[in-house]
């Protein structure tokens, strides 16, 4: 099962070929080493099925400046804080780009791009602060429960 089919089933979306965007029907190229495994189109489709695209854009615009990222404000601005536990879990799975069951530090660096391809990379300082805020058990990664608790802060 490819990434597109996985997300289609996970989020209850129609078959990719039934969507009006024809490029989603082509096979996905393999991910480049060091980049998230999910294709940009799949990630945006998944996030847009959970969150309002206008809210995502406003939040990304608010945090365009380097070292300005604040996870609490970001989650509130995109509307994730007000979503159900199920929707927060879906967002976690989108952000877990390698499907390991955890969001690791390398995935956090690209977290804004997971909401929209126009998002910027987090700086090392922002990435470490984000990880420190969420990693309550000290294992160096964020599990689903840690992520849900972070969103609810």
Biotite code that builds the C-alpha atoms (Angstrom):
import biotite.structure as struc

atoms = struc.array([
    struc.Atom([0.000, 0.000, 0.000], chain_id="A", res_id=1, res_name="UNK", atom_name="CA", element="C"),
    struc.Atom([1.492, 3.371, -0.962], chain_id="A", res_id=2, res_name="UNK", atom_name="CA", element="C"),
    struc.Atom([1.408, 6.497, 1.238], chain_id="A", res_id=3, res_name="UNK", atom_name="CA", element="C"),
    struc.Atom([-1.572, 7.945, -0.607], chain_id="A", res_id=4, res_name="UNK", atom_name="CA", element="C"),
    struc.Atom([-3.670, 4.825, -0.123], chain_id="A", res_id=5, res_name="UNK", atom_name="CA", element="C"),
    struc.Atom([-2.634, 4.662, 3.551], chain_id="A", res_id=6, res_name="UNK", atom_name="CA", element="C"),
    struc.Atom([-3.860, 8.236, 4.195], chain_id="A", res_id=7, res_name="UNK", atom_name="CA", element="C"),
    struc.Atom([-6.964, 7.748, 2.070], chain_id="A", res_id=8, res_name="UNK", atom_name="CA", element="C"),
    struc.Atom([-8.003, 4.862, 4.299], chain_id="A", res_id=9, res_name="UNK", atom_name="CA", element="C"),
    struc.Atom([-6.864, 6.480, 7.555], chain_id="A", res_id=10, res_name="UNK", atom_name="CA", element="C"),
    struc.Atom([-8.796, 9.691, 6.950], chain_id="A", res_id=11, res_name="UNK", atom_name="CA", element="C"),
    struc.Atom([-11.799, 8.231, 5.119], chain_id="A", res_id=12, res_name="UNK", atom_name="CA", element="C"),
    struc.Atom([-11.000, 10.102, 1.914], chain_id="A", res_id=13, res_name="UNK", atom_name="CA", element="C"),
    struc.Atom([-12.253, 9.097, -1.527], chain_id="A", res_id=14, res_name="UNK", atom_name="CA", element="C"),
    struc.Atom([-10.041, 7.142, -3.893], chain_id="A", res_id=15, res_name="UNK", atom_name="CA", element="C"),
    struc.Atom([-7.209, 9.340, -5.179], chain_id="A", res_id=16, res_name="UNK", atom_name="CA", element="C"),
    struc.Atom([-8.312, 8.797, -8.772], chain_id="A", res_id=17, res_name="UNK", atom_name="CA", element="C"),
    struc.Atom([-11.807, 9.986, -7.862], chain_id="A", res_id=18, res_name="UNK", atom_name="CA", element="C"),
    struc.Atom([-10.366, 13.335, -6.784], chain_id="A", res_id=19, res_name="UNK", atom_name="CA", element="C"),
    struc.Atom([-10.233, 16.123, -9.361], chain_id="A", res_id=20, res_name="UNK", atom_name="CA", element="C"),
    struc.Atom([-6.473, 16.552, -8.867], chain_id="A", res_id=21, res_name="UNK", atom_name="CA", element="C"),
    struc.Atom([-5.069, 14.162, -11.472], chain_id="A", res_id=22, res_name="UNK", atom_name="CA", element="C"),
    struc.Atom([-1.474, 14.203, -10.281], chain_id="A", res_id=23, res_name="UNK", atom_name="CA", element="C"),
    struc.Atom([-2.510, 12.285, -7.171], chain_id="A", res_id=24, res_name="UNK", atom_name="CA", element="C"),
    struc.Atom([-3.228, 9.284, -9.390], chain_id="A", res_id=25, res_name="UNK", atom_name="CA", element="C"),
    struc.Atom([0.399, 8.898, -10.428], chain_id="A", res_id=26, res_name="UNK", atom_name="CA", element="C"),
    struc.Atom([2.661, 6.677, -8.350], chain_id="A", res_id=27, res_name="UNK", atom_name="CA", element="C"),
    struc.Atom([4.666, 8.570, -5.750], chain_id="A", res_id=28, res_name="UNK", atom_name="CA", element="C"),
    struc.Atom([8.418, 8.730, -6.185], chain_id="A", res_id=29, res_name="UNK", atom_name="CA", element="C"),
    struc.Atom([10.441, 7.247, -3.342], chain_id="A", res_id=30, res_name="UNK", atom_name="CA", element="C"),
    struc.Atom([11.344, 9.700, -0.598], chain_id="A", res_id=31, res_name="UNK", atom_name="CA", element="C"),
    struc.Atom([14.767, 11.296, -0.715], chain_id="A", res_id=32, res_name="UNK", atom_name="CA", element="C"),
    struc.Atom([17.009, 10.287, 2.206], chain_id="A", res_id=33, res_name="UNK", atom_name="CA", element="C"),
    struc.Atom([16.597, 12.750, 5.079], chain_id="A", res_id=34, res_name="UNK", atom_name="CA", element="C"),
    struc.Atom([13.160, 13.990, 3.985], chain_id="A", res_id=35, res_name="UNK", atom_name="CA", element="C"),
    struc.Atom([9.740, 13.056, 5.334], chain_id="A", res_id=36, res_name="UNK", atom_name="CA", element="C"),
    struc.Atom([8.313, 9.872, 3.788], chain_id="A", res_id=37, res_name="UNK", atom_name="CA", element="C"),
    struc.Atom([4.886, 11.378, 3.081], chain_id="A", res_id=38, res_name="UNK", atom_name="CA", element="C"),
    struc.Atom([4.488, 13.252, -0.185], chain_id="A", res_id=39, res_name="UNK", atom_name="CA", element="C"),
    struc.Atom([3.600, 16.941, 0.106], chain_id="A", res_id=40, res_name="UNK", atom_name="CA", element="C"),
    struc.Atom([0.274, 16.421, -1.678], chain_id="A", res_id=41, res_name="UNK", atom_name="CA", element="C"),
    struc.Atom([-0.716, 13.595, 0.659], chain_id="A", res_id=42, res_name="UNK", atom_name="CA", element="C"),
    struc.Atom([0.266, 15.518, 3.793], chain_id="A", res_id=43, res_name="UNK", atom_name="CA", element="C"),
    struc.Atom([-1.596, 18.660, 2.745], chain_id="A", res_id=44, res_name="UNK", atom_name="CA", element="C"),
    struc.Atom([-4.672, 16.622, 1.831], chain_id="A", res_id=45, res_name="UNK", atom_name="CA", element="C"),
    struc.Atom([-4.547, 14.903, 5.235], chain_id="A", res_id=46, res_name="UNK", atom_name="CA", element="C"),
    struc.Atom([-4.018, 18.115, 7.228], chain_id="A", res_id=47, res_name="UNK", atom_name="CA", element="C"),
    struc.Atom([-6.714, 19.914, 5.223], chain_id="A", res_id=48, res_name="UNK", atom_name="CA", element="C"),
    struc.Atom([-9.135, 17.118, 6.116], chain_id="A", res_id=49, res_name="UNK", atom_name="CA", element="C"),
    struc.Atom([-8.481, 17.844, 9.818], chain_id="A", res_id=50, res_name="UNK", atom_name="CA", element="C"),
    struc.Atom([-7.884, 21.608, 9.913], chain_id="A", res_id=51, res_name="UNK", atom_name="CA", element="C"),
    struc.Atom([-9.089, 24.706, 8.073], chain_id="A", res_id=52, res_name="UNK", atom_name="CA", element="C"),
    struc.Atom([-6.560, 25.644, 5.341], chain_id="A", res_id=53, res_name="UNK", atom_name="CA", element="C"),
    struc.Atom([-7.072, 29.378, 6.057], chain_id="A", res_id=54, res_name="UNK", atom_name="CA", element="C"),
    struc.Atom([-6.202, 28.833, 9.734], chain_id="A", res_id=55, res_name="UNK", atom_name="CA", element="C"),
    struc.Atom([-3.082, 26.900, 8.714], chain_id="A", res_id=56, res_name="UNK", atom_name="CA", element="C"),
    struc.Atom([-1.970, 29.730, 6.425], chain_id="A", res_id=57, res_name="UNK", atom_name="CA", element="C"),
    struc.Atom([-2.540, 32.396, 9.108], chain_id="A", res_id=58, res_name="UNK", atom_name="CA", element="C"),
    struc.Atom([-0.560, 30.399, 11.655], chain_id="A", res_id=59, res_name="UNK", atom_name="CA", element="C"),
    struc.Atom([2.316, 29.755, 9.249], chain_id="A", res_id=60, res_name="UNK", atom_name="CA", element="C"),
    struc.Atom([2.405, 33.454, 8.345], chain_id="A", res_id=61, res_name="UNK", atom_name="CA", element="C"),
    struc.Atom([2.553, 34.358, 12.045], chain_id="A", res_id=62, res_name="UNK", atom_name="CA", element="C"),
    struc.Atom([5.652, 32.207, 12.553], chain_id="A", res_id=63, res_name="UNK", atom_name="CA", element="C"),
    struc.Atom([7.631, 33.011, 9.385], chain_id="A", res_id=64, res_name="UNK", atom_name="CA", element="C"),
    struc.Atom([10.340, 34.844, 11.341], chain_id="A", res_id=65, res_name="UNK", atom_name="CA", element="C"),
    struc.Atom([13.266, 32.699, 12.433], chain_id="A", res_id=66, res_name="UNK", atom_name="CA", element="C"),
    struc.Atom([13.123, 31.688, 16.120], chain_id="A", res_id=67, res_name="UNK", atom_name="CA", element="C"),
    struc.Atom([9.509, 32.884, 16.468], chain_id="A", res_id=68, res_name="UNK", atom_name="CA", element="C"),
    struc.Atom([7.828, 29.449, 16.737], chain_id="A", res_id=69, res_name="UNK", atom_name="CA", element="C"),
    struc.Atom([5.629, 28.900, 19.802], chain_id="A", res_id=70, res_name="UNK", atom_name="CA", element="C"),
    struc.Atom([3.936, 25.504, 19.785], chain_id="A", res_id=71, res_name="UNK", atom_name="CA", element="C"),
    struc.Atom([1.123, 26.571, 22.136], chain_id="A", res_id=72, res_name="UNK", atom_name="CA", element="C"),
    struc.Atom([0.124, 29.545, 19.962], chain_id="A", res_id=73, res_name="UNK", atom_name="CA", element="C"),
    struc.Atom([0.607, 27.552, 16.776], chain_id="A", res_id=74, res_name="UNK", atom_name="CA", element="C"),
    struc.Atom([-1.677, 24.687, 17.855], chain_id="A", res_id=75, res_name="UNK", atom_name="CA", element="C"),
    struc.Atom([-4.277, 27.199, 18.982], chain_id="A", res_id=76, res_name="UNK", atom_name="CA", element="C"),
    struc.Atom([-4.068, 29.227, 15.757], chain_id="A", res_id=77, res_name="UNK", atom_name="CA", element="C"),
    struc.Atom([-4.414, 26.216, 13.440], chain_id="A", res_id=78, res_name="UNK", atom_name="CA", element="C"),
    struc.Atom([-7.381, 25.038, 15.508], chain_id="A", res_id=79, res_name="UNK", atom_name="CA", element="C"),
    struc.Atom([-5.818, 21.756, 16.630], chain_id="A", res_id=80, res_name="UNK", atom_name="CA", element="C"),
    struc.Atom([-6.245, 22.582, 20.316], chain_id="A", res_id=81, res_name="UNK", atom_name="CA", element="C"),
    struc.Atom([-10.039, 22.666, 19.874], chain_id="A", res_id=82, res_name="UNK", atom_name="CA", element="C"),
    struc.Atom([-10.197, 19.404, 17.888], chain_id="A", res_id=83, res_name="UNK", atom_name="CA", element="C"),
    struc.Atom([-11.276, 16.022, 19.183], chain_id="A", res_id=84, res_name="UNK", atom_name="CA", element="C"),
    struc.Atom([-8.786, 13.506, 20.562], chain_id="A", res_id=85, res_name="UNK", atom_name="CA", element="C"),
    struc.Atom([-9.289, 11.491, 17.369], chain_id="A", res_id=86, res_name="UNK", atom_name="CA", element="C"),
    struc.Atom([-8.364, 14.460, 15.160], chain_id="A", res_id=87, res_name="UNK", atom_name="CA", element="C"),
    struc.Atom([-5.286, 15.188, 17.290], chain_id="A", res_id=88, res_name="UNK", atom_name="CA", element="C"),
    struc.Atom([-4.253, 11.550, 16.855], chain_id="A", res_id=89, res_name="UNK", atom_name="CA", element="C"),
    struc.Atom([-4.717, 11.861, 13.073], chain_id="A", res_id=90, res_name="UNK", atom_name="CA", element="C"),
    struc.Atom([-2.504, 14.958, 13.068], chain_id="A", res_id=91, res_name="UNK", atom_name="CA", element="C"),
    struc.Atom([0.109, 13.058, 15.077], chain_id="A", res_id=92, res_name="UNK", atom_name="CA", element="C"),
    struc.Atom([0.160, 10.308, 12.447], chain_id="A", res_id=93, res_name="UNK", atom_name="CA", element="C"),
    struc.Atom([0.648, 12.869, 9.682], chain_id="A", res_id=94, res_name="UNK", atom_name="CA", element="C"),
    struc.Atom([3.571, 14.436, 11.568], chain_id="A", res_id=95, res_name="UNK", atom_name="CA", element="C"),
    struc.Atom([5.086, 10.991, 12.203], chain_id="A", res_id=96, res_name="UNK", atom_name="CA", element="C"),
    struc.Atom([6.528, 11.014, 8.694], chain_id="A", res_id=97, res_name="UNK", atom_name="CA", element="C"),
    struc.Atom([8.441, 7.735, 9.011], chain_id="A", res_id=98, res_name="UNK", atom_name="CA", element="C"),
    struc.Atom([5.494, 5.894, 10.614], chain_id="A", res_id=99, res_name="UNK", atom_name="CA", element="C"),
    struc.Atom([7.636, 4.879, 13.605], chain_id="A", res_id=100, res_name="UNK", atom_name="CA", element="C"),
    struc.Atom([4.944, 5.697, 16.152], chain_id="A", res_id=101, res_name="UNK", atom_name="CA", element="C"),
    struc.Atom([6.982, 8.670, 17.360], chain_id="A", res_id=102, res_name="UNK", atom_name="CA", element="C"),
    struc.Atom([7.834, 12.162, 16.177], chain_id="A", res_id=103, res_name="UNK", atom_name="CA", element="C"),
    struc.Atom([11.607, 12.327, 16.348], chain_id="A", res_id=104, res_name="UNK", atom_name="CA", element="C"),
    struc.Atom([13.776, 15.461, 16.457], chain_id="A", res_id=105, res_name="UNK", atom_name="CA", element="C"),
    struc.Atom([14.527, 15.284, 12.713], chain_id="A", res_id=106, res_name="UNK", atom_name="CA", element="C"),
    struc.Atom([10.784, 15.191, 11.934], chain_id="A", res_id=107, res_name="UNK", atom_name="CA", element="C"),
    struc.Atom([10.146, 18.175, 14.233], chain_id="A", res_id=108, res_name="UNK", atom_name="CA", element="C"),
    struc.Atom([12.509, 20.299, 12.158], chain_id="A", res_id=109, res_name="UNK", atom_name="CA", element="C"),
    struc.Atom([10.055, 19.971, 9.231], chain_id="A", res_id=110, res_name="UNK", atom_name="CA", element="C"),
    struc.Atom([6.835, 20.178, 11.276], chain_id="A", res_id=111, res_name="UNK", atom_name="CA", element="C"),
    struc.Atom([5.610, 23.436, 9.681], chain_id="A", res_id=112, res_name="UNK", atom_name="CA", element="C"),
    struc.Atom([6.059, 21.940, 6.198], chain_id="A", res_id=113, res_name="UNK", atom_name="CA", element="C"),
    struc.Atom([3.835, 19.077, 7.286], chain_id="A", res_id=114, res_name="UNK", atom_name="CA", element="C"),
    struc.Atom([1.003, 21.573, 7.700], chain_id="A", res_id=115, res_name="UNK", atom_name="CA", element="C"),
    struc.Atom([1.696, 23.254, 4.338], chain_id="A", res_id=116, res_name="UNK", atom_name="CA", element="C"),
    struc.Atom([4.555, 23.104, 1.825], chain_id="A", res_id=117, res_name="UNK", atom_name="CA", element="C"),
    struc.Atom([5.015, 26.861, 2.297], chain_id="A", res_id=118, res_name="UNK", atom_name="CA", element="C"),
    struc.Atom([6.043, 26.376, 5.924], chain_id="A", res_id=119, res_name="UNK", atom_name="CA", element="C"),
    struc.Atom([9.640, 26.968, 6.913], chain_id="A", res_id=120, res_name="UNK", atom_name="CA", element="C"),
    struc.Atom([12.060, 24.620, 8.658], chain_id="A", res_id=121, res_name="UNK", atom_name="CA", element="C"),
    struc.Atom([12.369, 25.138, 12.393], chain_id="A", res_id=122, res_name="UNK", atom_name="CA", element="C"),
    struc.Atom([15.781, 26.228, 13.638], chain_id="A", res_id=123, res_name="UNK", atom_name="CA", element="C"),
    struc.Atom([17.803, 23.867, 15.821], chain_id="A", res_id=124, res_name="UNK", atom_name="CA", element="C"),
    struc.Atom([16.928, 26.057, 18.818], chain_id="A", res_id=125, res_name="UNK", atom_name="CA", element="C"),
    struc.Atom([13.174, 25.879, 18.044], chain_id="A", res_id=126, res_name="UNK", atom_name="CA", element="C"),
    struc.Atom([13.341, 22.153, 17.365], chain_id="A", res_id=127, res_name="UNK", atom_name="CA", element="C"),
    struc.Atom([15.089, 21.410, 20.661], chain_id="A", res_id=128, res_name="UNK", atom_name="CA", element="C"),
    struc.Atom([12.679, 23.633, 22.628], chain_id="A", res_id=129, res_name="UNK", atom_name="CA", element="C"),
    struc.Atom([9.682, 21.930, 20.970], chain_id="A", res_id=130, res_name="UNK", atom_name="CA", element="C"),
    struc.Atom([11.077, 18.476, 21.771], chain_id="A", res_id=131, res_name="UNK", atom_name="CA", element="C"),
    struc.Atom([11.891, 19.440, 25.354], chain_id="A", res_id=132, res_name="UNK", atom_name="CA", element="C"),
    struc.Atom([8.350, 20.766, 25.907], chain_id="A", res_id=133, res_name="UNK", atom_name="CA", element="C"),
    struc.Atom([6.756, 17.539, 24.691], chain_id="A", res_id=134, res_name="UNK", atom_name="CA", element="C"),
    struc.Atom([9.166, 14.755, 25.678], chain_id="A", res_id=135, res_name="UNK", atom_name="CA", element="C"),
    struc.Atom([7.938, 14.076, 29.198], chain_id="A", res_id=136, res_name="UNK", atom_name="CA", element="C"),
    struc.Atom([9.544, 10.622, 29.524], chain_id="A", res_id=137, res_name="UNK", atom_name="CA", element="C"),
    struc.Atom([12.975, 11.790, 28.305], chain_id="A", res_id=138, res_name="UNK", atom_name="CA", element="C"),
    struc.Atom([13.363, 9.236, 25.497], chain_id="A", res_id=139, res_name="UNK", atom_name="CA", element="C"),
    struc.Atom([14.249, 11.882, 22.904], chain_id="A", res_id=140, res_name="UNK", atom_name="CA", element="C"),
    struc.Atom([11.054, 11.537, 20.881], chain_id="A", res_id=141, res_name="UNK", atom_name="CA", element="C"),
    struc.Atom([7.365, 12.422, 21.117], chain_id="A", res_id=142, res_name="UNK", atom_name="CA", element="C"),
    struc.Atom([4.790, 9.662, 21.476], chain_id="A", res_id=143, res_name="UNK", atom_name="CA", element="C"),
    struc.Atom([1.106, 10.019, 20.645], chain_id="A", res_id=144, res_name="UNK", atom_name="CA", element="C"),
    struc.Atom([0.085, 10.642, 24.268], chain_id="A", res_id=145, res_name="UNK", atom_name="CA", element="C"),
    struc.Atom([2.856, 13.224, 24.746], chain_id="A", res_id=146, res_name="UNK", atom_name="CA", element="C"),
    struc.Atom([1.747, 14.968, 21.570], chain_id="A", res_id=147, res_name="UNK", atom_name="CA", element="C"),
    struc.Atom([-1.899, 15.037, 22.687], chain_id="A", res_id=148, res_name="UNK", atom_name="CA", element="C"),
    struc.Atom([-0.866, 16.492, 26.080], chain_id="A", res_id=149, res_name="UNK", atom_name="CA", element="C"),
    struc.Atom([1.272, 19.131, 24.355], chain_id="A", res_id=150, res_name="UNK", atom_name="CA", element="C"),
    struc.Atom([-1.603, 20.172, 22.084], chain_id="A", res_id=151, res_name="UNK", atom_name="CA", element="C"),
    struc.Atom([-3.947, 20.495, 25.079], chain_id="A", res_id=152, res_name="UNK", atom_name="CA", element="C"),
    struc.Atom([-1.539, 22.729, 27.108], chain_id="A", res_id=153, res_name="UNK", atom_name="CA", element="C"),
])
